[in-house]
Amino acid sequence: MTYPMFLSRNLPCNSCHRGWWWLAWQRRSYVQGQLVGTQRQYFYYIDHQGMLFLDDARIKNFTSCFKEKKFLRFFLSRVRLNRSANAHDWPFVSRCGSEMNFIRCDDLPVVYQTLVRGDGGRWDLSWGDENGLMRVEFEPSSVAMCRETGRVYHPAPDLHGGVGLIRSKLAIEISSKFMFKSETSCQPTGIDWQGQLHELHHDVLKLLPGLPALGRHSERS
C-alpha cells in the first residue's frame, strides 16, 4: 500500500508555532537551580522521541538524556499542567518537594515509545523508556492522526493532559495498519489491528487545542 506523503511529515503546526527567535530569547531567561522565594527551580525539555534533558543542554541526543529509571519514573509520573504565571513559556511542571521542575516539550510530555505485552496478552503503550517503565493499555480505535502534521496520538492519563504523542518510529509501524477510504484521503478511517478492523473516532484530537500551544512543536530535531 502507498501511504500519503503526510505520514512522513514531522513539521510544526503553523497555528501553534511562535518562531525560533522567541525560544532563543526566552530560553536563557532563567538559571538552573535558581531560588525564587523558598522554591528551587529547574528547567527541562522533552523531545518528540520522549527523551528528557536539562533545557539548557547544548547537545540533545541519546548520550545526554536522562536514563536512570527510578528518576524518570519519579519525574514523569508527577508531570502536570503548569498553573503558574510562567505557564506560557513552561507549559508543564513536575514537583519534587520544595523544588519545582519546569518543562517545555517538542510536542507533549507523554511520548509513547514502544508496544509491550501487558496482562492477559494485551498490548500496552510504554512511555518513559522502551521497556514498559510506565504503561497505558493500547486502544486501537483511540489512535488518531493529526491531519496538519501527520503526528499520531493516543489517550494518556488525565493527570498528564489526557493525550500522548506516539513517537515517529512506532507511529510508522502503527500507521501501516491504517485504512483509508481512498488513496487520496488524508485521514485514516480505521485500523486493522491483529486481524480485526477498528473504526477510528479521533476523539483524542479534540484535547489538543486545550493544551498549551507553546508546548507543541516548539523545536525540531
SVG drawing of the C-alpha trace seen along z (x, -y; Angstrom):
<svg xmlns="http://www.w3.org/2000/svg" viewBox="-16 -37 43 51">
<polyline fill="none" stroke="black" stroke-width="0.4" points="0.0,0.0 1.3,-3.5 0.8,-5.9 0.1,-9.6 3.0,-12.0 1.8,-13.5 2.6,-10.3 6.3,-11.1 6.0,-14.7 7.4,-15.9 6.5,-19.6 5.2,-22.1 1.6,-23.3 1.7,-26.9 -1.1,-27.9 0.9,-26.6 4.4,-27.7 5.7,-31.0 9.0,-31.1 12.5,-30.0 13.5,-33.6 11.1,-33.7 12.5,-30.5 16.1,-31.7 15.2,-34.8 13.2,-33.2 15.2,-30.0 18.0,-31.9 15.7,-33.9 16.5,-31.6 19.4,-30.0 19.2,-26.3 18.7,-25.9 17.6,-29.5 15.9,-30.3 12.5,-32.1 11.3,-32.8 11.7,-29.5 11.3,-27.4 14.3,-26.0 13.6,-25.8 15.0,-23.7 14.1,-23.7 13.8,-20.6 12.9,-19.7 11.2,-16.6 11.7,-15.9 9.4,-14.2 11.2,-10.9 10.3,-11.1 13.9,-11.8 14.3,-14.1 17.1,-16.7 18.1,-19.7 16.7,-22.5 20.0,-24.3 21.9,-21.2 23.7,-22.3 23.6,-18.9 20.4,-16.9 20.7,-13.3 20.7,-9.8 24.1,-10.3 22.9,-13.4 19.4,-12.5 18.4,-11.2 18.3,-7.4 18.1,-6.4 14.8,-4.6 14.0,-5.5 14.4,-9.2 12.4,-9.0 9.5,-7.3 9.5,-9.8 9.8,-12.8 7.4,-11.8 4.7,-10.4 4.5,-13.8 4.1,-15.8 1.1,-18.2 -0.1,-21.3 1.6,-24.4 -1.0,-26.8 1.5,-29.5 2.3,-32.8 5.1,-31.4 2.9,-28.7 3.0,-30.3 6.7,-29.5 6.8,-26.4 3.5,-24.5 4.2,-21.6 5.7,-21.1 6.9,-18.2 7.1,-19.0 9.7,-17.4 9.0,-18.5 10.1,-22.2 11.6,-22.0 9.7,-22.8 10.8,-21.4 9.5,-23.4 9.1,-21.6 8.7,-22.6 8.2,-20.0 8.7,-19.5 5.0,-18.3 3.7,-16.7 5.3,-15.3 3.8,-11.8 5.6,-10.2 4.8,-6.5 8.0,-4.8 7.0,-1.1 4.3,1.5 4.8,4.1 2.9,7.1 0.6,6.5 -1.6,8.6 -3.6,11.3 -1.7,10.9 -3.0,7.4 -0.8,4.7 0.3,1.7 1.9,-1.5 5.1,-2.2 6.4,-5.7 9.4,-6.8 11.5,-4.2 11.1,-1.3 10.7,1.4 7.4,0.6 8.6,-1.8 5.1,-3.3 2.2,-2.0 -1.3,-2.5 -3.5,0.1 -3.4,-0.3 -6.8,-1.1 -6.6,-0.7 -9.9,-2.7 -8.5,-5.6 -5.4,-6.2 -5.7,-9.4 -3.6,-11.2 -3.4,-15.0 -4.1,-15.9 -1.9,-19.1 1.2,-17.4 0.9,-13.7 1.7,-13.0 -0.1,-10.2 -1.7,-10.4 -3.3,-8.1 -5.1,-8.8 -2.9,-9.3 -3.7,-9.6 -5.9,-12.6 -3.3,-13.9 -0.8,-14.3 -3.2,-16.1 -5.2,-13.2 -3.3,-12.7 0.2,-11.4 2.3,-11.5 3.3,-8.2 6.9,-8.7 7.7,-8.6 9.3,-5.1 6.3,-3.5 3.8,-5.7 5.1,-4.4 4.6,-0.8 1.1,-1.6 0.1,-3.7 1.0,-0.7 -2.3,0.7 -4.4,-2.3 -7.3,-2.0 -8.3,-4.9 -11.4,-5.5 -9.3,-6.2 -5.6,-6.6 -6.0,-10.3 -7.7,-10.5 -5.8,-12.5 -7.4,-11.0 -7.5,-7.3 -10.9,-5.9 -9.9,-2.6 -7.1,-0.4 -6.6,3.3 -5.2,4.5 -4.4,8.2 -6.9,9.1 -9.7,7.1 -10.9,3.8 -11.4,1.0 -13.1,-2.3 -11.2,-5.4 -13.1,-8.0 -10.3,-10.6 -11.7,-11.9 -8.3,-12.4 -7.6,-15.2 -10.2,-17.3 -8.0,-17.6 -5.0,-19.1 -6.5,-22.7 -7.0,-22.8 -3.3,-22.0 -0.6,-24.7 0.3,-25.7 3.9,-26.6 4.5,-23.1 3.6,-21.7 6.2,-21.6 8.5,-24.2 11.7,-22.6 12.6,-20.1 15.5,-17.7"/>
</svg>
